[in-house]
Amino acid sequence: MITAVDDELWSAIGDPTRRTMIDLLLSDGPGTATSLSRRLPVTRQAVAKHLAVLDRVGLIHAESAGRERHYQVDEAQLARAVAQLSAVGSTWDARLRRIKRIAEAIERTRTNNEGA
């Protein structure tokens, strides 16, 4: 079974600050832009922009509580991302095994030709 890769999702995950934000939300639970900015080397405004990107691809969702928005990781979307990464890894493992077999066949042929 081939899992389609969502480039927008992986572009969002590709940013180190956003990955750290996901880690913080997973380890600490829901957080606000303000609480996350205290733990990151970026401004609250930058955190808000990163949260908007993560929200747009569905990795997080927000709930309003008064004037604050509390963000948490969407576990189903994160599981989808993990499945995509696993599929890509399996595909590359298969490609590398094929390259290895080809290289070994070339080496055997070269060794046999030198011995002849």
DSSP file (Angstrom, degrees, kcal/mol; ACC not computed):
  #  RESIDUE AA STRUCTURE BP1 BP2  ACC     N-H-->O    O-->H-N    N-H-->O    O-->H-N    TCO  KAPPA ALPHA  PHI   PSI    X-CA   Y-CA   Z-CA
    1    1 A M              0   0    0      0, 0.0     2,-0.5     0, 0.0     0, 0.0   0.000 360.0 360.0 360.0 130.1    0.0    0.0    0.0
    2    2 A I        -     0   0    0      0, 0.0     2,-0.6     0, 0.0    85,-0.0  -0.842 360.0-150.4 -99.3 127.2    1.4    3.4   -1.0
    3    3 A T        -     0   0    0     -2,-0.5     2,-0.1    80,-0.1     0, 0.0  -0.858  20.1-126.1 -96.9 123.4    0.7    6.3    1.3
    4    4 A A        -     0   0    0     -2,-0.6     2,-0.5     1,-0.1    83,-0.1  -0.432  21.9-128.1 -67.9 140.1    0.5    9.6   -0.4
    5    5 A V        -     0   0    0     -2,-0.1     2,-1.0    79,-0.1     3,-0.1  -0.800   9.5-143.0 -94.9 128.7    2.9   12.3    1.0
    6    6 A D     >  -     0   0    0     -2,-0.5     4,-2.2     1,-0.2     5,-0.2  -0.791  12.5-167.7 -92.0 101.0    1.3   15.6    1.9
    7    7 A D  H  > S+     0   0    0     -2,-1.0     4,-2.2     1,-0.2     5,-0.2   0.852  85.7  53.4 -61.4 -36.9    4.0   18.1    0.9
    8    8 A E  H  > S+     0   0    0      2,-0.2     4,-1.9     1,-0.2    -1,-0.2   0.907 109.2  49.8 -64.9 -40.4    2.3   21.0    2.7
    9    9 A L  H  > S+     0   0    0      1,-0.2     4,-2.1     2,-0.2    -2,-0.2   0.933 114.0  44.4 -61.4 -46.8    2.2   18.9    5.9
   10   10 A W  H  X S+     0   0    0     -4,-2.2     4,-1.6     1,-0.2    -2,-0.2   0.790 108.5  57.2 -73.5 -26.8    5.9   18.0    5.7
   11   11 A S  H  < S+     0   0    0     -4,-2.2     4,-0.4    -5,-0.2    -1,-0.2   0.904 109.1  47.2 -65.2 -40.2    6.8   21.6    4.8
   12   12 A A  H >< S+     0   0    0     -4,-1.9     3,-0.9     1,-0.2    -2,-0.2   0.916 114.7  45.2 -65.8 -43.3    5.2   22.6    8.1
   13   13 A I  H 3< S+     0   0    0     -4,-2.1    -1,-0.2     1,-0.2    -2,-0.2   0.765  99.1  73.9 -71.2 -24.8    6.9   19.9   10.0
   14   14 A G  T 3< S+     0   0    0     -4,-1.6    -1,-0.2    -5,-0.2    -2,-0.2   0.689  74.9  92.0 -65.2 -18.8   10.2   20.7    8.3
   15   15 A D  S <> S-     0   0    0     -3,-0.9     4,-2.2    -4,-0.4     5,-0.2  -0.663  72.0-144.5 -81.8 126.3   10.7   23.9   10.3
   16   16 A P  H  > S+     0   0    0      0, 0.0     4,-2.2     0, 0.0     5,-0.2   0.855  98.7  52.9 -59.4 -36.9   12.7   23.3   13.5
   17   17 A T  H  > S+     0   0    0      1,-0.2     4,-2.2     2,-0.2     5,-0.1   0.922 110.2  47.8 -65.1 -42.4   10.8   25.9   15.5
   18   18 A R  H  > S+     0   0    0      2,-0.2     4,-2.4     1,-0.2    -1,-0.2   0.884 109.9  52.4 -67.0 -37.3    7.5   24.2   14.6
   19   19 A R  H  X S+     0   0    0     -4,-2.2     4,-2.5     2,-0.2    -1,-0.2   0.913 109.9  49.5 -63.1 -40.2    8.8   20.8   15.5
   20   20 A T  H  X S+     0   0    0     -4,-2.2     4,-2.7     2,-0.2    -2,-0.2   0.900 109.0  52.4 -63.4 -40.3    9.9   22.1   18.9
   21   21 A M  H  X S+     0   0    0     -4,-2.2     4,-2.5     2,-0.2    -2,-0.2   0.918 109.4  48.8 -62.5 -42.9    6.4   23.6   19.3
   22   22 A I  H  X S+     0   0    0     -4,-2.4     4,-2.4     2,-0.2    -2,-0.2   0.928 111.1  51.0 -61.6 -44.6    4.8   20.2   18.5
   23   23 A D  H  X S+     0   0    0     -4,-2.5     4,-2.7     1,-0.2     5,-0.2   0.921 110.9  48.4 -57.8 -45.0    7.2   18.6   21.0
   24   24 A L  H  X S+     0   0    0     -4,-2.7     4,-3.1     1,-0.2     5,-0.4   0.914 112.0  48.2 -63.3 -43.2    6.2   21.1   23.7
   25   25 A L  H  X S+     0   0    0     -4,-2.5     4,-1.2     1,-0.2    -1,-0.2   0.859 113.9  47.7 -67.2 -34.0    2.5   20.6   23.1
   26   26 A L  H  < S+     0   0    0     -4,-2.4    -2,-0.2    -5,-0.2    -1,-0.2   0.908 119.9  37.0 -70.9 -41.9    2.9   16.9   23.2
   27   27 A S  H  < S+     0   0    0     -4,-2.7    -2,-0.2    -5,-0.2    -3,-0.2   0.872 130.1  28.6 -80.2 -36.4    5.0   16.9   26.4
   28   28 A D  H  < S-     0   0    0     -4,-3.1    -3,-0.2     1,-0.3    -2,-0.2   0.587 102.3-128.6-102.0 -12.2    3.3   19.7   28.3
   29   29 A G     <  +     0   0    0     -4,-1.2    -1,-0.3    -5,-0.4    -2,-0.1  -0.438  62.9   0.6  89.1-171.2   -0.3   19.6   26.9
   30   30 A P  S    S+     0   0    0      0, 0.0     2,-0.3     0, 0.0    42,-0.2  -0.085  71.0 177.5 -53.2 145.9   -2.2   22.5   25.5
   31   31 A G  B     -A   71   0A   0     40,-2.1    40,-3.6     4,-0.0     2,-0.2  -0.948  23.7-125.0-146.1 165.8   -0.5   25.8   25.4
   32   32 A T     >  -     0   0    0     -2,-0.3     4,-2.5    38,-0.2     5,-0.2  -0.621  35.7-104.9-105.0 167.9   -1.0   29.4   24.3
   33   33 A A  H  > S+     0   0    0     36,-0.4     4,-2.2    -2,-0.2     5,-0.1   0.889 123.4  50.6 -58.5 -38.5    1.1   31.5   22.0
   34   34 A T  H  > S+     0   0    0      2,-0.2     4,-1.2     1,-0.2    -1,-0.2   0.931 110.4  46.7 -66.4 -46.7    2.3   33.3   25.1
   35   35 A S  H  4 S+     0   0    0      1,-0.2     4,-0.5     2,-0.2    -2,-0.2   0.877 114.7  47.8 -66.6 -35.5    3.2   30.2   27.0
   36   36 A L  H >X S+     0   0    0     -4,-2.5     3,-1.4     1,-0.2     4,-0.5   0.892 105.7  57.9 -70.0 -38.7    5.0   28.7   24.0
   37   37 A S  H >< S+     0   0    0     -4,-2.2     3,-0.6     1,-0.3     5,-0.3   0.790  98.4  61.1 -64.1 -26.0    6.9   32.0   23.3
   38   38 A R  T 3< S+     0   0    0     -4,-1.2    -1,-0.3     1,-0.2    -2,-0.2   0.759 109.3  42.5 -68.3 -23.5    8.4   31.8   26.9
   39   39 A R  T <4 S+     0   0    0     -3,-1.4    -1,-0.2    -4,-0.5    -2,-0.2   0.427 109.3  67.5-102.7  -1.8   10.0   28.4   26.0
   40   40 A L  S << S-     0   0    0     -3,-0.6     2,-0.2    -4,-0.5     7,-0.1  -0.860  80.9-122.5-123.1 154.4   11.2   29.4   22.5
   41   41 A P  S    S+     0   0    0      0, 0.0     2,-0.3     0, 0.0    -4,-0.1  -0.028  87.1  81.8 -85.5  35.0   13.9   31.8   21.2
   42   42 A V  S    S-     0   0    0     -5,-0.3    -2,-0.2    -2,-0.2    -3,-0.0  -0.882  84.8 -93.2-132.8 165.5   11.3   33.7   19.1
   43   43 A T     >  -     0   0    0     -2,-0.3     4,-2.3     1,-0.1     5,-0.1  -0.247  35.0-110.2 -74.4 164.8    8.8   36.4   19.7
   44   44 A R  H  > S+     0   0    0      1,-0.2     4,-2.5     2,-0.2     5,-0.2   0.880 120.9  55.3 -60.5 -38.4    5.1   35.8   20.6
   45   45 A Q  H  > S+     0   0    0      2,-0.2     4,-1.8     1,-0.2    -1,-0.2   0.895 107.7  48.4 -63.1 -39.9    4.2   37.1   17.1
   46   46 A A  H  > S+     0   0    0      2,-0.2     4,-2.4     1,-0.2    -2,-0.2   0.906 110.4  51.7 -65.5 -41.1    6.5   34.6   15.5
   47   47 A V  H  X S+     0   0    0     -4,-2.3     4,-2.8     1,-0.2    -2,-0.2   0.920 107.6  52.7 -60.2 -43.7    5.0   31.8   17.6
   48   48 A A  H  X S+     0   0    0     -4,-2.5     4,-1.9     1,-0.2    -1,-0.2   0.888 109.4  49.0 -60.5 -39.6    1.5   32.9   16.5
   49   49 A K  H  X S+     0   0    0     -4,-1.8     4,-1.7     2,-0.2    -1,-0.2   0.913 111.8  48.2 -66.7 -42.2    2.6   32.7   12.8
   50   50 A H  H  X S+     0   0    0     -4,-2.4     4,-2.3     1,-0.2    -2,-0.2   0.904 110.1  52.5 -64.2 -40.5    4.1   29.2   13.3
   51   51 A L  H  X S+     0   0    0     -4,-2.8     4,-2.5     1,-0.2    -1,-0.2   0.879 105.9  54.7 -61.9 -37.6    0.9   28.1   15.1
   52   52 A A  H  X S+     0   0    0     -4,-1.9     4,-2.4     2,-0.2    -1,-0.2   0.895 108.3  48.6 -63.8 -39.6   -1.2   29.4   12.1
   53   53 A V  H  X S+     0   0    0     -4,-1.7     4,-1.6     2,-0.2    -2,-0.2   0.939 112.9  46.9 -64.5 -46.9    0.9   27.2    9.8
   54   54 A L  H  <>S+     0   0    0     -4,-2.3     5,-1.9     1,-0.2     6,-1.0   0.870 113.5  49.4 -63.7 -36.6    0.5   24.1   12.0
   55   55 A D  H ><5S+     0   0    0     -4,-2.5     3,-1.2     4,-0.2    -1,-0.2   0.903 105.7  56.8 -67.6 -41.9   -3.2   24.8   12.3
   56   56 A R  H 3<5S+     0   0    0     -4,-2.4    -1,-0.2     1,-0.3    -2,-0.2   0.856 110.3  43.8 -60.5 -36.4   -3.6   25.2    8.5
   57   57 A V  T 3<5S-     0   0    0     -4,-1.6    -1,-0.3    -5,-0.1    -2,-0.2   0.447 117.0-114.6 -90.5   0.8   -2.2   21.7    7.9
   58   58 A G  T < 5S+     0   0    0     -3,-1.2    19,-0.3    -4,-0.3    -3,-0.2   0.571  80.5 123.4  84.4   9.4   -4.3   20.3   10.7
   59   59 A L  S   <S+     0   0    0     -5,-1.9    15,-3.2    -6,-0.2     2,-0.3   0.778  81.1  19.6 -74.7 -25.1   -1.4   19.3   13.1
   60   60 A I  E     -B   73   0A   0     -6,-1.0     2,-0.3    13,-0.3    13,-0.2  -0.915  67.0-160.5-133.6 163.2   -2.8   21.4   15.9
   61   61 A H  E     -B   72   0A   0     11,-2.2    11,-2.1    -2,-0.3     2,-0.3  -0.980  13.1-136.7-141.6 157.6   -6.2   22.8   16.7
   62   62 A A  E     -B   71   0A   0     -2,-0.3     2,-0.4     9,-0.2     9,-0.2  -0.853   7.8-162.4-118.6 148.3   -7.2   25.6   19.0
   63   63 A E  E     -B   70   0A   0      7,-2.2     7,-3.0    -2,-0.3     2,-0.3  -0.996  24.4-127.3-124.3 134.3  -10.0   26.2   21.5
   64   64 A S  E     +B   69   0A   0     -2,-0.4     2,-0.3     5,-0.2     5,-0.2  -0.615  24.7 178.7 -82.9 138.1  -10.9   29.6   22.7
   65   65 A A  E >   -B   68   0A   0      3,-3.1     3,-1.7    -2,-0.3     2,-0.4  -0.813  66.6 -57.2-137.1  93.6  -11.0   30.3   26.4
   66   66 A G  T 3  S-     0   0    0     -2,-0.3    -1,-0.1     1,-0.3     0, 0.0  -0.575 120.4 -17.3  69.0-126.8  -11.8   33.9   26.9
   67   67 A R  T 3  S+     0   0    0     -2,-0.4    -1,-0.3    -3,-0.1     2,-0.3   0.546 125.2  82.9 -87.9  -7.8   -9.3   36.0   25.1
   68   68 A E  E <   - B   0  65A   0     -3,-1.7    -3,-3.1   -36,-0.0     2,-0.5  -0.651  65.2-146.2 -99.6 154.0   -6.8   33.2   24.9
   69   69 A R  E     - B   0  64A   0     -2,-0.3     2,-0.6    -5,-0.2   -36,-0.4  -0.983  13.1-152.5-116.2 124.6   -6.5   30.4   22.4
   70   70 A H  E     - B   0  63A   0     -7,-3.0    -7,-2.2    -2,-0.5     2,-0.3  -0.865  12.5-156.4-100.8 123.7   -5.3   27.1   23.7
   71   71 A Y  E     +AB  31  62A   0    -40,-3.6   -40,-2.1    -2,-0.6     2,-0.3  -0.757  15.1 172.9-102.4 143.5   -3.5   24.9   21.1
   72   72 A Q  E     - B   0  61A   0    -11,-2.1   -11,-2.2    -2,-0.3     2,-0.2  -0.983  37.3 -94.7-144.9 158.0   -3.1   21.2   21.2
   73   73 A V  E     - B   0  60A   0     -2,-0.3     2,-1.0   -13,-0.2   -13,-0.3  -0.462  29.6-130.0 -72.9 137.8   -1.7   18.6   18.8
   74   74 A D     >  -     0   0    0    -15,-3.2     4,-2.3    -2,-0.2     3,-0.2  -0.803  20.0-161.6 -86.6 105.3   -4.2   16.7   16.6
   75   75 A E  H  > S+     0   0    0     -2,-1.0     4,-2.4     1,-0.2    -1,-0.2   0.821  85.2  54.9 -63.9 -33.1   -3.2   13.2   17.3
   76   76 A A  H  > S+     0   0    0      2,-0.2     4,-1.8     1,-0.2    -1,-0.2   0.917 110.9  44.8 -66.3 -42.4   -4.9   11.8   14.2
   77   77 A Q  H  > S+     0   0    0    -19,-0.3     4,-2.1     2,-0.2    -2,-0.2   0.877 112.6  51.8 -69.6 -36.6   -3.1   14.2   11.9
   78   78 A L  H  X S+     0   0    0     -4,-2.3     4,-2.4     2,-0.2    -2,-0.2   0.909 108.7  51.1 -64.8 -40.6    0.2   13.5   13.7
   79   79 A A  H  X S+     0   0    0     -4,-2.4     4,-2.4     1,-0.2    -2,-0.2   0.879 108.1  53.2 -62.8 -37.2   -0.4    9.7   13.2
   80   80 A R  H  X S+     0   0    0     -4,-1.8     4,-2.2     2,-0.2    -1,-0.2   0.910 108.8  49.0 -62.7 -42.5   -1.0   10.4    9.5
   81   81 A A  H  X S+     0   0    0     -4,-2.1     4,-2.4     2,-0.2    -2,-0.2   0.906 110.3  50.7 -63.8 -41.7    2.3   12.2    9.3
   82   82 A V  H  X S+     0   0    0     -4,-2.4     4,-2.5     2,-0.2    -2,-0.2   0.905 109.5  51.1 -62.9 -42.0    4.1    9.3   11.0
   83   83 A A  H  X S+     0   0    0     -4,-2.4     4,-2.3     2,-0.2    -1,-0.2   0.895 110.1  49.8 -62.8 -40.2    2.5    6.9    8.6
   84   84 A Q  H  X S+     0   0    0     -4,-2.2     4,-2.5     2,-0.2    -2,-0.2   0.928 111.4  48.2 -63.7 -44.6    3.7    9.0    5.7
   85   85 A L  H  X S+     0   0    0     -4,-2.4     4,-2.6     1,-0.2    -2,-0.2   0.901 111.2  50.7 -63.4 -40.6    7.2    9.2    7.1
   86   86 A S  H  X S+     0   0    0     -4,-2.5     4,-2.4     2,-0.2    -1,-0.2   0.907 110.5  49.4 -62.7 -42.3    7.2    5.4    7.6
   87   87 A A  H  X S+     0   0    0     -4,-2.3     4,-2.3     2,-0.2    -2,-0.2   0.912 111.6  48.2 -64.4 -43.2    6.1    4.8    4.0
   88   88 A V  H  X S+     0   0    0     -4,-2.5     4,-2.4     1,-0.2    -2,-0.2   0.917 111.7  50.7 -63.3 -42.7    8.8    7.1    2.7
   89   89 A G  H  X S+     0   0    0     -4,-2.6     4,-2.4     1,-0.2    -2,-0.2   0.905 110.0  49.4 -61.2 -42.7   11.4    5.4    4.8
   90   90 A S  H  X S+     0   0    0     -4,-2.4     4,-2.2     2,-0.2    -1,-0.2   0.897 109.9  51.7 -63.9 -41.0   10.3    1.9    3.6
   91   91 A T  H  X S+     0   0    0     -4,-2.3     4,-2.1     1,-0.2    -2,-0.2   0.927 112.0  45.6 -61.8 -45.1   10.5    3.1    0.0
   92   92 A W  H  X S+     0   0    0     -4,-2.4     4,-2.6     2,-0.2    -2,-0.2   0.871 109.4  55.1 -68.5 -35.8   14.0    4.4    0.5
   93   93 A D  H  X S+     0   0    0     -4,-2.4     4,-2.2     2,-0.2    -1,-0.2   0.924 109.2  48.3 -60.0 -43.4   15.1    1.2    2.3
   94   94 A A  H  X S+     0   0    0     -4,-2.2     4,-2.1     2,-0.2    -2,-0.2   0.906 111.4  49.9 -64.1 -41.7   13.9   -0.8   -0.7
   95   95 A R  H  X S+     0   0    0     -4,-2.1     4,-2.5     1,-0.2    -2,-0.2   0.915 110.7  49.3 -62.6 -43.0   15.7    1.4   -3.1
   96   96 A L  H  X S+     0   0    0     -4,-2.6     4,-2.4     2,-0.2    -1,-0.2   0.881 108.7  52.6 -66.1 -37.4   18.9    1.1   -1.1
   97   97 A R  H  X S+     0   0    0     -4,-2.2     4,-2.3     2,-0.2    -1,-0.2   0.910 110.5  48.7 -62.6 -40.9   18.6   -2.7   -1.0
   98   98 A R  H  X S+     0   0    0     -4,-2.1     4,-2.4     2,-0.2    -2,-0.2   0.925 110.5  49.9 -64.4 -44.8   18.3   -2.7   -4.8
   99   99 A I  H  X S+     0   0    0     -4,-2.5     4,-2.7     1,-0.2    -1,-0.2   0.904 110.4  51.3 -60.1 -41.2   21.3   -0.4   -5.2
  100  100 A K  H  X S+     0   0    0     -4,-2.4     4,-2.6     2,-0.2    -2,-0.2   0.928 109.3  49.4 -62.3 -45.5   23.3   -2.7   -2.9
  101  101 A R  H  X S+     0   0    0     -4,-2.3     4,-2.2     2,-0.2    -2,-0.2   0.910 112.5  48.0 -60.8 -42.3   22.3   -5.8   -5.0
  102  102 A I  H  X S+     0   0    0     -4,-2.4     4,-2.4     2,-0.2    -2,-0.2   0.929 112.4  48.6 -63.5 -45.8   23.3   -4.0   -8.2
  103  103 A A  H  X S+     0   0    0     -4,-2.7     4,-2.4     1,-0.2    -2,-0.2   0.897 111.8  49.4 -62.3 -40.5   26.7   -2.9   -6.7
  104  104 A E  H  X S+     0   0    0     -4,-2.6     4,-2.5     2,-0.2    -1,-0.2   0.888 110.5  50.5 -66.7 -38.4   27.4   -6.4   -5.5
  105  105 A A  H  X S+     0   0    0     -4,-2.2     4,-2.4     2,-0.2    -2,-0.2   0.906 110.9  49.0 -65.0 -41.2   26.5   -7.9   -8.9
  106  106 A I  H  X S+     0   0    0     -4,-2.4     4,-2.4     2,-0.2    -2,-0.2   0.919 111.8  49.3 -62.3 -43.7   28.9   -5.4  -10.5
  107  107 A E  H  X S+     0   0    0     -4,-2.4     4,-2.7     2,-0.2    -2,-0.2   0.908 110.8  49.6 -63.9 -42.7   31.6   -6.3   -8.0
  108  108 A R  H  X S+     0   0    0     -4,-2.5     4,-2.8     2,-0.2    -1,-0.2   0.922 111.9  48.6 -61.6 -44.3   31.2  -10.0   -8.6
  109  109 A T  H  X S+     0   0    0     -4,-2.4     4,-2.3     2,-0.2    -2,-0.2   0.912 112.8  47.8 -62.3 -43.1   31.3   -9.6  -12.4
  110  110 A R  H  X S+     0   0    0     -4,-2.4     4,-2.0     2,-0.2    -2,-0.2   0.915 113.4  47.8 -64.4 -43.6   34.5   -7.4  -12.0
  111  111 A T  H  X S+     0   0    0     -4,-2.7     4,-1.7     1,-0.2    -2,-0.2   0.909 112.4  48.9 -64.7 -42.6   36.1  -10.0   -9.7
  112  112 A N  H  X S+     0   0    0     -4,-2.8     4,-0.8     1,-0.2    -2,-0.2   0.885 111.3  50.1 -64.7 -39.1   35.2  -12.9  -12.0
  113  113 A N  H  < S+     0   0    0     -4,-2.3    -1,-0.2     1,-0.2    -2,-0.2   0.845 110.2  50.1 -68.4 -34.1   36.6  -11.0  -15.1
  114  114 A E  H  < S+     0   0    0     -4,-2.0    -1,-0.2     1,-0.2    -2,-0.2   0.846 110.8  49.9 -71.5 -33.3   39.9  -10.3  -13.2
  115  115 A G  H  <        0   0    0     -4,-1.7    -1,-0.2     1,-0.2    -2,-0.2   0.644 360.0 360.0 -79.4 -15.2   40.2  -13.9  -12.3
  116  116 A A     <        0   0    0     -4,-0.8    -1,-0.2    -3,-0.2    -2,-0.1   0.475 360.0 360.0 -82.8 360.0   39.7  -15.2  -15.8
